[in-house]
Amino acid sequence: MSRWRVPVLMYHAVCPERSPITISAGEFAWQMRWLTDEGYQVIALQTLLRSILGGTPPPERSLVITFDDGLESLYTDVLPLLEGFGFPATVFLVSGHCGGCNDWERQPGSIPLMPMLSWEQIREMDVKGVDFGAHTINHQRLIQQSDQEVERQILGSKEMIERKLGHEVDLFAYPYGQLDDRVKGIVRKAFIGACGTKLGFADENSDPFEIKRVDIHYFKHRYLFRELSNPVGLLYLSLRRPLRAIRTALHP
């Protein structure tokens, strides 16, 4: 049995449109207030990684906040709340679409077209303490790509973000959670840790290059969010996990 567990929340967009990757600004604000009221300590993803790698438990009631893709709502709706609550967060950027929109190839029809963060906004957020990681250049399904393209997507994204920000970027997230030994091997050489999309909590036994996360899509209802770290929430995750795996297998 794990000595400690940390939920790593996975968000995408905060906006009024309803979709599998969106949550309203009002609900996001409620969640942040609730975390504060319940005594959660929101820690940086790098802090969690140090606990996993070093064997030192994180603070009690720790929680990590992450965002995939890098949509503009993170600047307009999320940044003021993060600053207000004093919460760190990590944003994984689809670097080739920054300043554009989320119109990458094979984007599911259920996902609305939304603007992405500009590099100017990203630099401002970086200065204000938001961590940025790489999420490939074009949100490719990496396991379906050639060796050359996998390297280009992973390393090219890292290099582009580092050039724009002027400092090292050492965190990665796999698009669609797709990875294999080949993909993970390249990530291991370039980053200190990476997030997947497998449902679950991080603990001392976590693979630092495939950290499990809690997709907020499954916890939008306030009752479920309140049960996040309780037995009800853990049971709910365990039931959702095989269903998500089946869906991923049917839609590679």
C-alpha positions in Angstrom: 0.0 0.0 0.0 1.3 3.5 -0.9 2.4 5.7 2.0 1.2 8.8 0.2 -0.9 9.7 -2.8 -1.1 13.0 -4.7 -3.8 13.8 -7.3 -2.4 15.5 -10.4 -5.3 17.3 -12.0 -5.4 17.5 -15.8 -7.3 20.5 -17.3 -7.4 21.8 -20.8 -9.6 24.9 -21.4 -11.6 27.1 -19.1 -14.5 28.5 -21.1 -18.3 28.5 -21.4 -18.4 26.0 -24.2 -19.3 22.4 -23.2 -17.0 19.7 -24.4 -14.8 16.8 -23.0 -11.9 19.3 -22.4 -13.7 22.4 -21.1 -14.9 23.6 -17.7 -16.6 26.9 -17.0 -14.7 29.7 -15.4 -17.2 29.7 -12.5 -16.7 26.0 -11.8 -13.0 26.3 -12.0 -13.0 29.2 -9.5 -15.3 27.1 -7.2 -12.8 24.2 -7.4 -9.9 26.5 -6.5 -11.7 28.0 -3.6 -12.8 24.5 -2.4 -9.2 23.3 -2.5 -8.1 26.2 -0.4 -11.0 25.8 2.1 -10.2 22.1 2.5 -6.5 22.7 3.3 -5.0 21.3 0.1 -1.4 22.3 -0.6 -1.0 22.9 -4.3 2.6 22.1 -5.2 4.6 22.3 -8.4 4.9 19.3 -10.6 8.7 19.5 -10.1 8.2 19.3 -6.4 6.2 16.1 -6.8 8.9 14.7 -9.0 11.5 15.3 -6.4 9.4 13.3 -3.9 9.0 10.4 -6.4 12.7 10.4 -7.3 14.1 11.2 -3.8 11.8 9.1 -1.7 10.8 12.1 0.5 7.0 12.3 1.1 5.4 15.6 -0.2 3.4 17.8 2.2 0.2 16.3 3.5 -2.9 16.9 1.3 -0.7 17.9 -1.7 -2.2 18.3 -5.1 -0.7 19.3 -8.5 -2.5 21.3 -11.3 -1.6 20.8 -14.9 -3.0 22.0 -18.2 -2.5 20.4 -21.6 -2.3 22.1 -25.0 -1.8 25.8 -24.0 -5.2 27.4 -24.8 -5.6 31.2 -24.5 -8.2 30.8 -21.7 -5.3 30.0 -19.4 -4.2 33.6 -19.7 -7.6 35.3 -19.6 -9.5 33.1 -17.1 -7.0 30.9 -15.2 -3.9 33.1 -14.5 -5.8 35.6 -12.3 -7.1 32.8 -10.2 -3.8 31.1 -9.9 -2.2 34.4 -8.8 -5.1 35.1 -6.4 -4.8 31.7 -4.7 -1.0 31.5 -4.9 -1.2 28.2 -6.8 1.6 26.9 -9.0 0.7 25.1 -12.2 2.3 23.5 -15.2 1.1 24.1 -18.8 2.2 21.7 -21.6 2.4 23.6 -24.9 1.7 22.4 -28.4 4.5 24.7 -29.6 3.7 24.8 -33.3 0.2 26.1 -32.6 1.1 28.9 -30.1 -0.5 32.1 -31.4 -2.9 30.1 -33.6 -5.7 27.7 -32.6 -6.1 24.1 -31.7 -6.7 22.9 -35.3 -4.2 20.1 -35.4 -4.7 17.0 -37.5 -7.3 14.5 -36.3 -8.7 16.8 -33.7 -12.0 15.1 -32.6 -15.2 16.7 -33.7 -16.4 17.0 -30.1 -13.6 19.6 -29.4 -14.4 23.2 -30.2 -12.0 25.4 -32.1 -10.3 27.6 -29.6 -7.4 30.2 -29.7 -4.0 29.2 -28.2 -1.7 31.2 -26.0 0.6 33.7 -27.8 4.3 33.7 -27.1 3.9 37.1 -25.5 1.2 35.7 -23.1 3.4 32.7 -22.4 6.4 34.8 -21.5 4.3 36.9 -19.2 2.9 33.8 -17.5 6.4 32.4 -17.2 7.6 35.5 -15.4 4.6 35.2 -13.1 5.7 31.7 -12.0 3.7 29.3 -14.3 5.8 26.4 -15.4 5.8 25.3 -19.0 6.5 21.9 -20.5 6.5 20.4 -24.0 3.5 18.6 -25.6 5.0 18.1 -29.1 4.9 20.5 -32.1 1.6 19.5 -33.6 -0.1 17.2 -31.1 0.8 14.1 -33.0 -0.1 10.5 -32.0 3.6 9.6 -31.4 3.3 5.8 -31.5 2.1 6.1 -35.1 5.0 8.2 -36.3 8.5 7.3 -37.7 11.5 7.4 -35.5 12.6 10.6 -37.2 9.2 12.3 -36.7 9.0 11.2 -33.0 12.3 12.9 -32.3 11.3 16.0 -34.3 8.0 16.3 -32.4 9.5 15.8 -28.9 12.9 17.5 -29.2 11.7 20.2 -31.6 8.9 21.3 -29.2 11.4 21.5 -26.3 13.9 23.5 -28.4 11.2 25.9 -29.6 9.8 26.6 -26.1 13.3 27.0 -24.7 14.3 29.5 -27.4 11.1 31.6 -26.8 11.5 31.6 -23.0 15.2 31.7 -22.8 15.6 28.9 -20.2 15.5 25.1 -20.0 12.2 23.2 -20.3 12.3 19.8 -18.6 8.8 18.5 -18.4 6.7 16.7 -21.0 3.2 15.4 -21.6 2.3 12.7 -24.2 -0.5 13.8 -26.6 -3.5 11.5 -26.1 -1.4 9.7 -23.5 0.1 7.6 -26.3 3.6 6.2 -25.7 5.7 3.1 -26.1 9.3 2.2 -25.1 10.6 4.0 -28.1 8.7 7.3 -27.3 9.5 7.1 -23.6 13.2 6.5 -24.4 13.5 9.8 -26.3 11.6 11.6 -23.5 13.9 10.1 -20.9 16.9 11.6 -22.6 15.5 15.1 -22.8 13.3 15.6 -19.8 13.3 14.9 -16.0 9.7 13.7 -16.0 6.5 13.3 -18.0 2.8 13.1 -17.6 0.5 10.5 -19.2 -3.3 10.3 -19.2 -3.8 7.1 -17.3 -6.3 7.7 -14.5 -4.9 7.5 -11.0 -2.9 9.3 -8.4 0.8 9.8 -8.2 2.6 8.0 -5.4 6.1 6.9 -4.3 6.0 4.0 -6.8 5.1 6.2 -9.8 7.1 6.0 -13.0 8.4 9.6 -13.3 8.1 9.4 -17.1 4.4 8.3 -17.0 2.8 10.1 -14.1 -0.9 9.2 -13.7 -3.4 12.1 -13.6 -7.0 12.8 -12.8 -8.8 14.1 -15.9 -11.1 16.8 -14.6 -13.7 15.8 -17.2 -14.7 13.0 -14.8 -14.8 15.3 -11.7 -16.8 18.3 -13.0 -19.7 17.5 -10.7 -19.2 19.2 -7.4 -20.1 16.1 -5.4 -17.4 14.0 -7.2 -14.8 16.8 -6.8 -15.5 16.9 -3.1 -14.8 13.2 -2.9 -11.6 13.5 -4.9 -9.2 12.0 -2.3 -11.8 10.0 -0.4 -12.8 6.3 -0.8 -15.7 7.3 -3.0 -13.4 9.2 -5.4 -10.9 6.4 -5.5 -13.6 3.8 -6.2 -15.0 6.0 -9.0 -11.5 6.3 -10.6 -11.0 2.5 -10.4 -14.3 2.0 -12.2 -13.6 4.7 -14.8 -10.1 3.4 -15.6 -11.0 0.3 -17.6 -13.7 2.2 -19.5 -11.2 4.8 -20.5 -8.7 2.2 -21.6 -11.4 0.6 -23.8 -12.2 3.9 -25.4 -8.6 4.6 -26.0 -8.1 1.2 -27.7 -11.2 1.8 -29.9 -10.0 5.2 -31.0 -6.2 5.0 -31.4 
